[in-house]
Amino acid sequence: MIDHWRDAPDAARSAPAPFGRDAVVAHVAELAVSSDAAPLVLVTGPIGMGRSSLLAAVRAELTARGFTPLSLRVARNERDRPYSLASRLCAEIAALRSGDARRTARATAVVSLGEAGRQLAAELRSALTVNDKLTVLIDDAHWADPASRAVLLSLTRALAGGPVTVVCTVRPSPADSASERAVLEQLRAASLAEVVPLRPLGEQEVAALIAHTLQARPTAALLSSLQRECRGRPAAVLAAVAGHLRTGGLQVYDRHVYLTSPDRPPELPLDLPPIEYLRRLGGTVWAVAKAAAVMLPLGTAATGLIARAVGRDEEEVRGALSELSVEGVLRQEAQDGRWRFRLPLLASALTGCLGPWERRSLARLAVTAIWAGDAVADDRYLADQLVVAGRSVDARRAAGELLARGTAAMLDDGYCAERWLRAAAELTTEPRQRARVLVAHATTCCLQLRFTEAIDSAGKVLSEYADHVDSATLLEIQLAYVVALAGTLDTAALTELCDGGWRSLPGRQWHRVVTRCIALCHLDRWREADEHLALLRHVWHRDDDVFAGLGLLVSECTGAYMGRFEPFEQAVTDPTDWPLWASGPRFRFERLWQLARVLTAFGEQDRADRLLAAHDPPSAYRTVPDQVVADSQSGHWDRALDTARLGLATGLSVGYAPSHTLVSRETSVILGARGRLTEARAVIERARSVQPVMLHLLAVAESCLDEALGDVEGALDVVARGLALAADRGLVVGTDVLWLRSAGLELARGDRAAARRAVAETGRTAELIGTGRARLCHLLATATVEGDRAAAAEAIGLARQRAQPLELADTLTLAVRHEVADSGLLHEAYALYGSLDALLRRAQLRNLMRARGVTVPHRAVVTAENERLLATLVTEGLTNRELAAALGSSEKSVESRLGRLFKRTGYRSRVELASAMLTDDYRA
């Protein structure tokens, strides 16, 4: 079978071929020109491994060395024409010796020379008697007829020590004769033949291929998916990447590429070379190949079902399956006899070749067999076939099964759950059941942050089926609708809802009260939301547990954000004291995660972890924002940054206030600490335009960026605006760190009175909310402004208990900088910054360590880090003046360091250096 898929975007086609095979190309080229090497070289590998690409690269390498190789490619139809390859090769050699380009006529003459293989072999051996070194390159030699292959093997002994080397690409096949394998083994034993197997690309090589193709680094999830579907075959990888681009399943953000729907197959074109090849096989084989793409997961029952689908008897189908095995498409398990595709991606490509009627018929056969007990498959396979089968099977039963499976998968398999529930809605006509399905679909879409789809289903329930759901479900769908509007950034619709539209919502008054409150929160109108909920408490706090419970939860969380912390504190202490705690796992899940989400917004990750561990949520599912904040505060920065990019690239961080702001804050903090200042600022600017909720939470990260570039006044102004915005919204959350920043910046510019006022505010905030971070901020502000060593010691102890690496490192650094702690603590801070790969913080800390006489360890590591940081800052577009400010040195020193960096790495300009950093080609 053809091993090139050759369907990729222009960028993919520009990738060097074969990618990642430089060492193999050099090795084969050396074998081809060496007089001591074996006269026969066989390059082997399965479909899509790049044999033809490698042979083309060898030809180019030989040409570059001054050799003129002779190239032949064998077509599949030649395997049935005796001596076809041998005669072609003989004619080519003879024409090469005589300088005659009329090779076709000469080939006919050569065929007529020999009536038997022995005579033809003698003619070919005579033709190969040349004085100059000659390399013969034969692509797809596995299609050669048996006689020609026998001739080539017999010639190998005669060619030993001569000027001719034959390099063939071969796809190993079970159909190879035992005698041929025996002869080849003898030749290998005698050093007359060498086999060069092409191995699958490893994960790092696949990552490099994708980075070159898309100019972006693939994430671990994308690599895992491609390795699973493509088995390390480069041509298949490129085809899959092109297919995911076609569906919009790949998104690039911050030079990283993400697979947004891991369960969604790539859209592969119908004219891929492997598909075209199988189509040309025609007849039963082509029909069986397409049916097998759907039926093989049914195991031992698959053969009979394929036979029914294609209208052939089982024996004929077995023969076709065996032929597909010979072609390298399928393999049969020795243990249970099940057939499987060697390359899973090929099954997806074949499924795409099925017409709607074919696909529906196959799905109907599969579903019927499973329901009848004639076949066994997992729930996911059955659900997928039910979606395709549609009304060709029992629609009522299909809708019920899809609803059950979709509801069970809504947390852990969002793409499939959404698809199954959507199909269930299409199959259902009974109003009450259709309402149930639409509610489940809208809820699933909200959980998976698929907000456009959520709006559609929730809107249908509210406008058409409100009378067919109970009171609690109606509130649930109204809240889902509000969250989905926020997720699609439809502020106009949210504003209309808050300013009057809420009065016409279906249901009772308490439905409308709670719904309006949530909508106000998503518009950053927190004070109004809190007042609205408090004013109408007598409405929602009646004897209905659902409204009392949900209203209480919203009141607790909103109140906490505004500094009314006691009710929230009681809820965290005993979350089971809640009207809905015993009403089912869904309500417990919602309560625990909402409480944990508020805790992390206040920087209390340790308490959030303890809360979840103590009460064991019904599911381990976490939204993207929750994952980012937890990983960032816990010091898992690479993982946090990877998840954050995914959320920012795909919109998975919007919807739940203030999720997007929290993700943007954590991302900006990480990027800034690593020296990526321009990117960090871009994240902040994007947050302001995408979902502007609680934007004061960004002020600390933004002020750090200004201070890193020496703009203390600008940093102080950012903090002041953040505090003013929080006051305007009536919010207290996040103001503890803002007041700490204000104290430090005021002290830096010499206004001790202003700094003391800020210290007083940290104390007021700590007394109001009593969180660990608020107390830490007050202790640090007191220590640094008042020179209080006792407060510093207590702050360091508290930071150790909280176990947030960045927070602890910053606490240690701040205490030593203001001379209220021992300088020896800088070693610990330095190690903590190192564990986070916080290059800029480490570099800034080295300046302080030298100023305090503290030895900086590992000089070689320091040099490498300084160069990497300098390259990073240059890539960010900083001027020499900004570089000097960030590095705490002079512009002249920066110029010298840049000169040394360019000299050592060989880059001639900032543009070249930045380009290498962007494509991950930087030479460290």
Secondary structure by P-SEA (a helix, b strand, c coil): ccccccccccccccccccccaaaaaaaaaaaacccccccbbbbcccccccaaaaaaaaaaaaaaabbbbbbbbbccccccccaaaaaaaaaaaaaaaacccaaaaaaaaaaaccccaaaaaaaaaaaaccccbbbbbbcccccccaaaaaaaaaaccccccccbbbbbbbcccccccaaaaaaaaaaaaaccbbbbbbccccaaaaaaaaaaaccbbbcaaaaaaaaacccccaaaaaaaaaaaaaaccccccccbbbccccccccccccccaaaaaaaaaccaaaaaaaaaacccccccaaaaaaaaaacccaaaaaaaaaaaaaaccbbbbcccbbbbbccaaaaaaaaaaccaaaaaaaaaaaaaaaaaccccccaaaaaaaaaaaccccaaaaaaaaaaaaaaaaccccaaaaaaaaaaaaaacccaaaaaaaaaaaaaaaaaacccaaaaaaaaaaaccccccccaaaaaaaaaaaaaaaaaacaaaaaaaaaacccccccccaaaaaaaaaaaaaaacaaaaaaaaaaaaccccccccaaaaaaaaaaaaaaaaaacccaaaaaaaacccccccccccaaaaaaaaaaaaaaaaaacaaaaaaaaaaacccccccccaaaaaaaaaaacaaaaaaaaaaaaaaccccccccaaaaaaaaaaaaaaaaacaaaaaaaaaaaaacccccccccaaaaaaaaaaaaccaaaaaaaaaaaaaaaaaaccccaaaaaaaaaaaaaaaacaaaaaaaaaaaaaaaaaacccaaaaaaaaaaaaaaaccaaaaaaaaaaaaaaccaaaaaaaaaaaaaaccccccaaaaaaaaaaaacaaaaaaaaaaaaaaaccccccaaaaaaaaaaaaaaaaaacccaaaaaaaacccaaaaaaaaaaaaaaaccccaaaaaaaaaaccccc
